[in-house]
Amino acid sequence: MTPGRERYALFVLMLIYAFGYLDRQVVNILAEPIKNELQLSDSELGLLTGLAFALFYTLLGLPVARLADRFDRSRIISASLFVWSSCTALSGLASSYASLLLLRIGVGVGEAGCNPPATSLIADVVPRHRRASAMSVFALGNPIGSLLGLAVGGIIAATLGWRAAFLIAGLPGIALALLAWLTLPEPRRIRQHVEDVPTIGEAFREFVRKPTFWLLGLGAAMMAFVHYGNLAFYSSFFLRNHAAGLASSVAWARDATGIDVPPLALLGIALGLMMGVFGALGIVAGGKIADRVGARNPAAYMTAPFVAAAAQVPFCILGLFVENVWLALGLFCVPAFLTTIWFGPVMAVAAGLVGPRVRSTSGAMLQLIINLIGLGLGPLSIGILSDVIGGTGADSGQSLRFALAASSATGLLAALCFFRARSYISRDMIS
């Protein structure tokens, strides 16, 4: 592939990934309006924003990855984008909790066809010494999509309602799916025959015996547990615990600009900018640091993820207990930066643990570990813990505060995993 085609492929894949995160995060800013209209508990909210999506997203990732190791990855990615965008748009028509839950499952089914084929595609077209940076470019879809999902979703929900927010979030992805189908390159010059691709058992044997694979998976899963779990409830946390501060900010903005911004829209913009700007900086920094230090010593790939995982814990917890809404948001900017540093280094090392023929399969297995624990159990665990502590009525804000603090502390387990992985990387990497 020419450099221009390589850049185009990275840009389109990043854009697709951004739409995936837009469709994931829009439900988080809509959590309180949905909870109030459908009369849901925090546990039901955690199931809707986490496990309902993540269970099918992770379990279907492996069979989709096997297809991606055999067939046209660009077509698989395009079809998947069409499915999840359609389900997001249809979520605006849901008449009950059950129908909304089924459509969120549909989003998870669609998104199962994105990550493993996309990371396999990138690893095939980008040389090893630039692989972490390339993975970071792809990962920029996370903060960009989060920014759009939270900010635009909050504005639309505050003015047109949460159903319109789902509809408007889903429609652009359908158009992008058509563009990707027609233009996204597939660098394989010769299609692989089925017999050229290892069996599932052979593929598993290539990576399951490597300690690096499991330590990376568990470390990234713990970081995802903090990131996705907390993000699913940030909107609810601020609306329950900082309602007065948000009202004062709305009044100040109205006096200063003459524009009346609803609290939900203001919160969506603030959270979107926090996750978008600082999340993007963390992803770019992680990729650049990894490529710089990893070229000399592969074990150093894990230095930045290890430090970041431990350092984010005190900022998360402190932000939960300060009384000023803007100080809390400012403190949360630090973990927004630190909890995304791991992506580039982890994905670059993971791609180098196996040969090209099984990269989609190993990537899907890694995503299964990360997302089932992080994306699936993170929001659900916080919701259940909040309900157990006493998440009803006036106490719901305080119980959610302590549930989020407990979630944040799991970052220390991630730091331990990344530190231990340093001992095995040089031995386990082959490509």
Secondary structure by P-SEA (a helix, b strand, c coil): ccaaaaaaaaaaaaaaaaaaaaaaaccccaaaaaaaaacccaaaaaaaacaaaaaaaaaaaaaaaaaaacccaaaaaaaaaaaaaaaaaaccccccaaaaaaaaaaaaaaaccccaaaaaaaaacccccaaaaaaaaaaaaaaaaaaaaaaaaaaaaacccaaaaaaaacaaaaaaaaaaaccccccccccccccccccaaaaaaaccccaaaaaaaaaaaaaaaaaaaaaacaaaaaaaccaaaaaaaaaaaaaaccccccaaaaaaaaaaaaaaaaaaaaaaaaaaaaaaaaaacccccaaaaaaaaaaaaaaaaaaaccccaaaaaaaaaaaaaaaacaaaaaaaaaaaccccccaaaaaaaaaaaaaaaaccaaaaaaaaaaaaacccccaaaaaaaaaaaaaaaaaaaaaaaaaaacccccccccc
